[in-house]
Amino acid sequence: AGDREGAKFHLNQALVIWIAGLFGVIPCIGWIWGIFCFVCALMGLIAAINGEEKEVPLLGRIKLLK
């Protein structure tokens, strides 16, 4: 994590996905939401490994860290 802003970006994305994933405990619709959050986490992981700052769909614009 040499790039501080890049690390903060990926940490924020992971935090938002994790918090959104908590809604996956809701029966039926929550399962679909849980799968969506899992796919977003994989997309974020791949982007972080490649060193790209790519927002995940629907959740990427939420900023929890300043």
Contacts in CASP RR format, 6 or more apart in sequence:
PFRMAT RR
TARGET T0000
AUTHOR 0000-0000-0000
METHOD contacts of the structure
MODEL  1
AGDREGAKFHLNQALVIWIAGLFGVIPCIGWIWGIFCFVCALMGLIAAIN
GEEKEVPLLGRIKLLK
1 7 0 8 1.000
6 53 0 8 1.000
8 65 0 8 1.000
9 53 0 8 1.000
10 44 0 8 1.000
10 47 0 8 1.000
10 48 0 8 1.000
10 53 0 8 1.000
11 65 0 8 1.000
12 63 0 8 1.000
12 64 0 8 1.000
12 65 0 8 1.000
13 44 0 8 1.000
13 55 0 8 1.000
13 56 0 8 1.000
13 59 0 8 1.000
13 60 0 8 1.000
14 41 0 8 1.000
14 44 0 8 1.000
15 64 0 8 1.000
15 65 0 8 1.000
16 56 0 8 1.000
16 59 0 8 1.000
16 60 0 8 1.000
16 62 0 8 1.000
16 64 0 8 1.000
17 37 0 8 1.000
17 40 0 8 1.000
17 41 0 8 1.000
17 44 0 8 1.000
17 56 0 8 1.000
17 59 0 8 1.000
19 64 0 8 1.000
20 33 0 8 1.000
20 37 0 8 1.000
20 40 0 8 1.000
20 59 0 8 1.000
21 33 0 8 1.000
21 34 0 8 1.000
21 37 0 8 1.000
23 30 0 8 1.000
23 33 0 8 1.000
23 34 0 8 1.000
24 30 0 8 1.000
24 31 0 8 1.000
24 33 0 8 1.000
24 34 0 8 1.000
24 37 0 8 1.000
26 33 0 8 1.000
36 58 0 8 1.000
37 59 0 8 1.000
40 56 0 8 1.000
40 57 0 8 1.000
40 58 0 8 1.000
40 59 0 8 1.000
43 54 0 8 1.000
43 56 0 8 1.000
43 57 0 8 1.000
44 54 0 8 1.000
44 56 0 8 1.000
47 53 0 8 1.000
47 54 0 8 1.000
55 61 0 8 1.000
END
